[in-house]
Amino acid sequence: MKKYSVPALEKAMAILDLLDKADQEYTVTEIHTQLDIPKATAFMILNVLESYNVVKKSNYGRYTLGPKIYTLGMSYMTKMDLKKIAKPYMEQLSKETGFTSHLGIILDAGILFIEKVEIQSFIKFTTFPGMRSDIHTTSMGKAIAAFMPEQEVDEILGSIKLGRYTANTITEKDKFKEVLERIRQTGYSIEDEEGEIGVRCIGAPIFDIDKKVVAAVSITALKSDLTVDLFQQIGDQVKATAHKISTDLGYVK
């Protein structure tokens, strides 16, 4: 793989590495001396990092790692632990239902697919880990949104347009909120040909040790295989799977 050089970024990483390994705070002058980075350059880099809460400056002008580093680190660990914990339960869910299962999280006002378990079938869905989708057209998006703080949901809805993909797509924010209320009552969400004609999904929220919704698990099937009379049965199975994953993450109801 070809190696590219971005001097400013490399200097920023050197500063972060220094702050990470040290058990003390550093001034700009000390960072300049330790890393042989021009003082003005170090100051500018620290100023940018501070604006993103990646580093924090004390009242005495000394720098340490900021809260954003902790947030990013915990996000990484959560995703890694989440996938590892969820995979066996997803495999069991797919085996029991005969449907493809997915795991997703909220990212940038949308859904990021982070895991997928396919059954042995000639029917293959084009979803994949790393794929992004709209929050309002996925059962996972709706399942997570239903249990997020209302303010966070309002912020997301205020930052996006609910695009229409089929005649069933929910495009009105008030109607979307009504759907979220029903999900809170049943514990699972239904996506009925809202993203793609002929495809249905059922999802349920996953909670962490702090009782915060962090992800969702879902099954995806053809409409002809997932008939309306199966919604509650499959919904309960997906909900049970989500609860098992949540319990392993430390969630206690």
N, C-alpha and C positions, 0 to 999 in steps of 0.2 A: 504494500500500500504506500502510495506517495505521501511523504510527510510535508505538511504545510507549516509555515511559520507566521505567527501573528504576534509580533513583539509585545504590544500592549497587553494582550491577553496572557501571554507567557509571564510577563511581569506581575500581572494581577494574581495569577495562580501561585507564583513564588511567594507573594505577600500572604496569601491565604494559607499556604503551606507553613510559613513561618509562624503565623498566629495560631495555627492548629497545634503545632508541636510544642510551642512554648507554654510555660505555666505563669507567664507574666504578660502585661500589656506593653505595647511599644508606641513610642512617639514617631512622627514622620522622620525625624533625624536619625533615630535608632534603626528604623527600617532601611533608610538610605545607606547607613553604615553597614548594616548586617548583609544586605543583598547587593550592594554596589549599584543601586538604582538611583538615577538622578533625583535629587530631592523634589524638584518641581513635578517630575513625572510621578513619583510616589504619592505626592499630595493630590494630584489630579485623579489618579486611580482610586485612592482611598475615598476621595470625595464622591466619586461615582458609586463605589461599593456601598458607602454609607447611605446614599440616597435610596438604595434598594434593600437596606437593612441587612446586607451581607456582612458588613462590619459595623461596629458600634464605637463611638468616640466618647470618652468620659469627659467630665468637666475640666479635667487637667490636660486634655489634648492627647490622651493615650488611647490606642486602638486595641480592640479584641474582636473575636468573631461575633457576628450579630445573630439575631433570632431567625433570620431567613435560612441560615445554614442548618439550624436545627430542624426547621420546617421541611426543608428539602431532604434532609437525611431521614427524617421520620416518614416522609412520603415514600422514599425509596424502599425503606425497610417494610413499610406497610404493604406496598405492592408486591414485594418479593415474598413476604410471609403469606399474604393473602392468596397468591397464586398457588403456593406450595400447599397451603391448608385446603383450598377450595378444590383442587384438581381431583382428588379421590371421590369427593362428594358429587362433583359434576359427572364423573364417569359412572357413578352409581345411578344418578338421575337419568342420564341418557340411556343406560341399560334398562332401567325400569319403565321409562316412557317410550323408548324407541325414537326419541327426538334429539336433535343436536342441541347442546347446551353452550351457553356463553357466560362470561364474567366480564363486568364492565365497571368503570368508575367515571365520575364527572371530571371533565377537564376543559377549561376555557369555554364554559357554558354549553358544552356538548358531552356526548358519551364517547369514551375511549374503550374499545374492546381490548382486554388484556389476556384473555384465555378463551380457548374453544375446544370442545370435545365433540367429535363427529362419530356418528354410528356407522356401522358397515351397511351402506346402502348406495344405490345408484343415484340417489338424490343428494346433491351437494349444494350447499349455499355458499355464496361468494364472500361471506364474512371472513375476517381473519384478525388475529391479534395485531394491534396497531391501527386498525381501522377506526375512523371517527364517524359519528352519526349525530343527528339532531336529537336533542333531549325530548322533543314532543312526538317523535315518530318511532320511538323504541320503548319496549316494555321496561327495559332496564332504566332508561332515563326517567320514565314516569314513576317507577318504583322508588327511585332515589329521591326525586323531587318531592314526592308525597310526604317524606319524613325529614326533609330539610327545614331549617328555620324559615318562616314565611318571608322574612326580609331578604334572605339569600335567593329564594325563588323569585321574588320581585326584581332583584338586581339582574338575575339571568334573563328574565322575560323582558326587562327594559333594555337589554343589550343586544337582543336578537330579534329576527323576524321569524314568525312561525310559518315557514314555507309550506306550500301545498305540493304533495307528490302523488296523491291519489284522491278520489272523491271522498274517501274516509278520513283524510288527514285533518286533524284538529288545528285550525288556524286562528281561532279566537282565544285570547288569553283568559277571559272569564270562563269559557267553557273548559279550558285546560285545567283551571283551578277546581272546577266542579268534579272533573275526573279524578284529580288528586284526592279530593275528599272521599270519594267512593273507594279509592285504593286504601286509604287509612282505615276504612271500615272492614274491608275484606282481607287486607294484608298482602294482596298480590295485584299485579297490573296486567292488563290485556292490551295487546296491540293487534288490532283487527284490520289487516290490509291497509294500514295507514302509511306505511313506508313503501310497500310493494304489493301489487295486486296478487292474490293467491297465496300470500304468506301471513301466518299468524304467529304471535309470540306471547308468552306469559312470563312475567318476571316478579321477583320479590326482593326486598331490601336486605342488606347485610349491615349489621351494626358492630361497633368495636367495644372495647372495654369501658369507654366513656359514654356508652349508649348513643354514640353519634353514627348516623348512617354514612358508610364509607364506600359502599359498592352495591352491586346487585347481581343476581344470577338469573338466568332465563333459559327457556327452551324455545326453539324455533321449529316450525313445522309447516307443511302445506295445509291450506285451508281444508282440503278434502280429508286430511288425516286428523286434524284438530278441529273437530266439530263442536258446535256450541254446547251440546250436552256434556262434553268432556271438560269444559272450562273449570268447573269447581274442583273436580277430581285432580286434574293436572295442576291447577292453581295451588291446591293443598300440598301436593308433592313438591312443587317448586318452593313454596313457603317453608316446608319442613327442611328442605335442603339448605335454604338460606339461614334458617335458625341453627342448624348444625354448624355451619361455617362461622356464624356469629359467636356461638358458644366457644368454639375453639379459639376465637380471637379475644376471648375474655368477657364477652357480653353476658350479663345476667339481667333478666327481665325484672 
